[in-house]
Structures are given as structure tokens and as C-alpha cells.
Amino acid sequence: MLDVRLELECSLCGAQHFRIPTREEDRQVVTCARCHSVKCRADDLEWRMAQASEMRREALLAS
């Protein structure tokens, strides 16, 4: 597991650190590093982070 800080907040405890699985047997579930609640699947997180990055890039270009 990797512990990473993201520009997201846990909806339960407000933490910004999450555990991202590094092995397939970890079931690819992303959890909050503080309260351990399940947030999403790693594939979903990757897609959403890419989408957020694209939105930030578009906002910068528009300004």
C-alpha cells in the first residue's frame, strides 16, 4: 500500500491522506489512511484524478 496525500478530503473524517493498493491481491480498494473507510476503487480514482487535472488545465487556459 502507498500512503499518499491527495487534493481530496475523506467525507467521514476530513483527512487528505489515502492508502492506494500496489498489489492485485489488495483488491484495488482505496481507503482513508486515518479512519480506514473505503473511498473507491483504484481505477476509479485514477480516472477521476485525470478528469480533475484536465478541468484545471482548461481553467488555466481560459483565464
NORSUL-V460589 format. One record per run of one state. SS is the DSSP state (helix for helix, strand for strand, loop for the rest). FROM is the first residue (numbers start at 0). TO is the last residue. If there is no record, write none. Layout:
BEGIN
ss = {SS/SS}
from = {FROM/FROM}
to = {TO/TO}
END
This chain:
BEGIN
ss = {loop/strand/loop/strand/loop/helix/loop/strand/loop/strand/helix/loop}
from = {0/1/5/16/20/23/26/28/32/37/41/62}
to = {0/4/15/19/22/25/27/31/36/40/61/62}
END
